[in-house]
């Protein structure tokens, strides 16, 4: 049985490593190719890569675990980010793509520096610091997810599983850069959607159908009622989508598309993909509750293990191997993207644009430094992942919320409001970041509402107020 599980599982890893090696020639040409695919990515790749890289193991393990505990109300988290990302594809992405190409911006800090003529580097450094704080934590959470998946299925210690996951992500990201990451995202997206459709459908059929399923859950009225949430909890879930315009591993997908006129097409494809994956994750948690009524029946008594445990219970070993691979697909599709964004901030925004802004550095040297940066960041993420004890769902949401609160409102205003000033953006960046840390650290506030909501709101307001103040002072 173990061999039947391992064969498709190992086969999947060989395929993504092959993609990484295959992409090496292109990614080694220069920094634009390594971090942005030379702005030559097709619409289908961008559509899938943008939505898949934003979901991570949080979708498969976190959302399914949330639905296991709370029931159908978990669907609001899915609807929140789906609607926001649909609007981003239609309105935000085309503006970002046109501006960044016109001004030769490779990174998000590049965009800010160009938009506000940041000659001192203060704005660029502020954004890079925010990226590194949250993205190393984000990547470490993905690696921890891999360790949890190995533990739940193979009984391997979580730390050993974490190291295996990190090694595989490092290998193909190091070789192939953005192109490898984007192409593997397509494969990973297909793996995820198959698992998220096949597993809950199989579980419902084996139970005896939807009607039979609804009679089996204790407190079924509350469990199957998506509106059975307190108002603030509802706002917290639906507000998760506010993180999307602030997470740079999603934004760089918009910058990489070859033809900006195709964003309407990507909006439709990306939205369908988001909905199918999200609904599937919620249904896995609900169906899993019927098979394992008590969380003590799950490995480590952890609701986030319901996805893999349910697969072991009802699927053929070969399909279990594919489903297990889908978990790693979710992990890797986000971790690799975040590594590239963090590495690009180090090489492009600190090394090239601040310390060597007057020098003409060979592109091959920059590509080499980019790979070294990826290696260092993986090491830091592994160390943090070994010592973190937080649940994946909330640890990922903290990093997602921090980036969303700082980058989201300021980037929207920078693109759509011509009165935005550099000082206003710095004030918004700092406000969003500090608010998330304070809100998360105070138990009363943390239980009251997801920290992204107040962080995003205060960041947006202060950016506007400070910008208007600066404009008035100069007039």
N, C-alpha and C positions, 0 to 999 in steps of 0.2 A: 504493500500500500504506500509506504514511504517513497519507494522508487517512482510509483505512478504520479505522486504529487511533485516530486523533485524534477522529473524530466521536463514538463512544460515550464516549470518555474525557472530552471537553469537555462532552458532554451531562450526564454524571454530576455534574460540578462545578456546572453551572447549576442542577440540581435541589437540591443541598444549600444553595447560596446562596439560592435561593428559599425554602427552609424557614427559613433564618435570618431573612430579611426578614419572612416571614409571622409569625414568632414575636415580632417586635419589640414589638407592642402589649402583649402579655401580660407580657413580660420587663421592660418599663419601669415596671410598676406599683409595684415595690418590691424590696427586697433578697431577701426570701423567694422571690418569683417568679423573680428573675434567677438565684439560686444553687440553688434547690431545687424549682422548678416549682410552688410553692405547695402541695406535698404532694398533688398531684392526678394523678400519673402512673398509668397503667393497668398491669395485671400483665404483659402481654406486652411492653410497652415496658421495664419494669423488668428483666424476665428477660433480654432480649437486651442491653439497655444495660449491665447489670452484668457480663455475661461478655465482651462485645465490648470494652468500655472497658478491661478488664484484660489483654487479649491483645496489642494493638498490633502494630507491624511485627515485634516479636520473634517472633510466631507464624509469620507468612508468610515472613519472611526469615531470622530467627534459628533457629527450630526446623527449618525445611527445610534450612538450612545445616548445622546440627548433625547431622541425619539423613544428609545427604550424606557427612559425614566418618565418623560413628560407626555408622550403620545403625539397626536397629530398636530399639536400646537407648534412643534418644531418646524413645521412647514413655513412659518413666517420668516425664519432666517433665510430660507431658500428664496422666497419671493422678494425679500429685501435686496439682496445682491443682484438678483436677476434683472429687476426693473432698472436699478442704477446702471448696470453694465450695458443694458440695451441703449439707454440714453447716452452713455459715454461713447459707444460705437458711432451713434448718429451725429452727435454734436461736438463732443470733446476731442475725439480721436483725429478727425480731419484737420482741426486747427493746430493741434500739437504736431501732427505729421508735417504740415506745410511749413510751420515756423521752424522746426528743428532742421529740416532739409535746407531751407533758405539760409539759415545761420550756421550750418555745419555743426549742429549739436549732436553729440553721440550719447550723452548721459542726461539725466534729469537735472543735476546741478549745472550742466552746460546750458540747459534751457533757461534756468533762473538767471545765471550769470549774464547771458546774452540779453535776456528780456529787460534786465535792470542795470545793464552796463556796470557789472561788478568788477571794477579794476583792482580793488583792494584785496579781493578774495575772501572777505568776511562772510558774505552770503554763501559762497560756495563751501567754505569750511563748516559753516553751521549745518548745512544740509547733509554733508558727508558724515558729520558726527552723529546726526540723528539716524542716518542710514545704518551706520555700523552698530550703534547701540541696539536697535530693534532687529536688524536683519541677521546678525549673528545669533541672537536669541531665537529668531524664527527658524533658521536652518537647524539649530540644535534641537528644536522641537520636532522637526521632520525626522532627524536621525533617531531621536527617542521613540518616535512612532515605529520606525523600522525595528528597533529593539523590542518593542512591545509585540509587534506582529510575529517575530521569530519566537518569542517566549510563548505566545498563545498557541502557536501551531506546533513548533518543533521542540519546545521545552528548553531551548537554548537561553542562557542568561540574557537579560535585557542589555547589559553592557556589551556582551559579545555580538549580539544582533545589531546594536548601534554601530559598532566598528565595521561590521560587514557592509551595512547600508552606506556608511560614509565612504568606504573604499570604492564601492561601485560607482557612486555619484561622482567622486573625485576623478575616477579613471576616464569616463567618457566626456565629462565637462572639460577636463584638462586638455584633452586632445582636440575636441571638435568645436568648442566655443558656442556661440549663439546659434549657428546653423544646426549643430548636433542637438542642442537643447530643444530647438523648435521642432525639428523632425521627430525626435523621440517623444515630444509632447503629443504629436498626432497619434503615434502608436499607443502611447499611454492613455490618451483620451478614449480611443476605441476600446482598449482593455477595460477601462473604468466603466464605460457605459454598458458594455456587455455584462459585466459582473453586477452592476446596479439594476439591471433589468431582469436577468435570468434568475438571480438568487431570490428576490422577493416573490416573483411569479411562481417559481418552483415551490417555495414555502407555502404560499396560499393554496396552490393546487393540492398539495399533500395534506393540508388541514381539512380540505373539503369545500373550499370556496370562500368568498368574501362574507357571505351571510353567516356561515358557521364560525368564521374567525371572530366576528363581532360579539358572539355570545360567550366567548372564552375568556375575555379579559375582565378582571375585577374592576369595578367602578368604570364600566365601559362608557357611560354617558360623558364623564369627564375626559377619559382617555382618548375618545374618538372625536371630541369636540375641539376644533382648532381655536375656538374663542374662549377656552377655559383658562385664560391667563389674566393676572392682574395687569392693569393699564401700563405700569412702568416696565414690567417684564416684556409686554408686547412691543413697546417702543424700543426696548433694548434689542430684541431679536430683529425687528424690521429694520432697525438702524445699522445693522451689521454691514449693509450695502454701502454705507458712507465711507467705508474703508477703501473701496475699490479705486477712486480717483487719487488716493494717496499712496498706493503700493506700487513702487517703481517697477517691479518685475512684471506687472500688468501693463504699465504705461509704455515701456520700451517695445512691447509688441505692436502698439499703435505706430510707433516711430519706424518700425522695420518694414512695413508693407510697401510693396513695389508700386502699386497704383492706388492712390488715396480715394479715387472715385468708387472704389469697391467696398467702402465701409458700410453702406446700406445692406449689401449682401452679407457681410460678416456679422452685422447686427442680428439678422434673422437666424443665421446658422448658429451663432454663439448663444442666442437666447434659447433656441430649441435644445441645444446641448446642455445648457445650464439647468433647464427645467427637468429634463429627463433624468439627469444625474441626481439632482436635488431631491426630486420625488422618490426616486429609487432608494436613496440613502434613508429617508424618513421611513419608508415602508419596510426596510430591512430591520430598523429598530423596533417597529410595531410588531412585525411578524416574529422577530426574535423574542419578544416579550411572551409570546404564546408558547414557545418551546422551552424557555427558561424563565419561569415565573418569578424566581428569586435571583437577585444578582449574585448570591453565593454560589450559584450553579455555573457561573462564568469564571474563567481563569483569573485569579487574583481578586475575585469578587468585583471586577471592574466592568461597568456597562460598556466601555469603549472596546471591549473584546467581543461584543455580540456579533459583529460582522464575520469575523473569522470562525468563531465558535459555531455559528449557524451554518456556515459553509461546510464545516466538518461533519455536522449532524445530518444534513439532507442531500449533499451533492456527492457524485462519483469522485474518487480521488484525482482523476485527471482534471476535472473541472475545479476541484479544490486548488490544484496547483495554479491554474489560470486565475482563479479568484484571488489567491494569495499574491500572485504577480500583480494584480490590479491594485492591491494595497501599496505595493512598492512603486507602481506607476504613479499613484497619487503623491506619494512622498517625494519621489525623484523629480516629478514635473514641477514642483514648487522649489525644492531645495536647490536644484541646478540653476534655476532662473535667479534666485536670490543671491547665490554665490557670484554669478556674473555681474549683477548690479553692484554688489558690495565691492568686488574686485575692480570694476570700472571706476568706482568712486576713488579708490586708492590710486590707481595708475593714471587715469585721465585727469581727475580733478585735483589731486594733491601733487603727484609726481610731475606730470606734464604741464598743467595749467598754473600751478603755484610755484613750485621749486625750479622748474625749467621752462618758464613761459617765454623766455627769449631765445631758447635753443631749438634747433631743428633735430629732433630725435628720430633715428631710423625706425620705421614701422615694425621691422622684425624684432628690434629690441623691446619695443612696447608690447608686442605680442608675447615675448618671453616673460617680461615682467608681469604681465597679466596672469600667466599660468602660475608663476611663483606666488602671486597674491591669492589666487584660488586655493593653493596648497596651504598657505598660512591660515586663511579663513576657515577652511575645513578643520584644521587642527584646533583652532579656538572653539568652533562649534561643537566638536567632539568632547572637549574638556567640559564645556558648559552642560552639554547633554547628559554626561555621566553623573553630574551632581544635581541636576534639576529633578524635583519630585512632583512638579505640578502636573495636573491632568492636561493632556494634549489640547483638549477643547479650549480651556481657558488660557493656557500658556500661549497658544497660537493667537487667540483673540486679543491678548495683551499687545503682542507685537503688531498684529493687524491694526488694532485700534491706535497704537502710538503713531504709526506711519500715516494712517488715515487722518488723524486729528491734526498732525503737523503739515503734511504735504497736500492733503486733499483740498481744504478750503483755499490755501494760498495759491495752488496751481490753477484752480478754477478761476479765481479772481485775476490772476496774471494773464490768463487766456481771454477772458470775457469782459474785464472791466479796465478800461484804459487809465483810470485814475489811481490804480494800485501803485504804491511806491515801494522802493527797496526797504525803507525803514518799517513800513507796514507789514511787509512779508516777514522780515526778521522777527517782529513782535508776534505775528501769528504763529510762526514756527516754534518759538520758545513757549508761547502760551499753550499751544496744543500738546507739546511734549510734557511740560510741567504738570498740566492738568491731569493727563493720563496717569502719571506717576503718583500724584497725590491722591487722586480718586481711587486708584487701585490699592493703595496702602492703608486706606481708612475703611475698616470693615463695614461701618454703617453705610457709607457712600457706595462701596463696592456691591453691597447687597441691594441697594436702592435702584441702580441703573448701570448698564454697561458703560464703561469709561469713555468709549469712543464718542458717545452722544454729547456729553458736556464738553469734551475736549474739542470736537469739531465745531460746535456752536460758538464757544468762546474764542477759538482761533479765528473763525470767520469774522466775528464781530470786531475783534481787536484789530485785525488787518484793515478792515474798512475804516474804523474810527481813526486809527493812527495815520492811515493814508490821507484821509480828509484833513486831519490836523496839519500834516506836513504840507499839503497843497495850499491850505489857508495861510500858513506861516510864510510860505515863499511868495505868495501873491501880494 
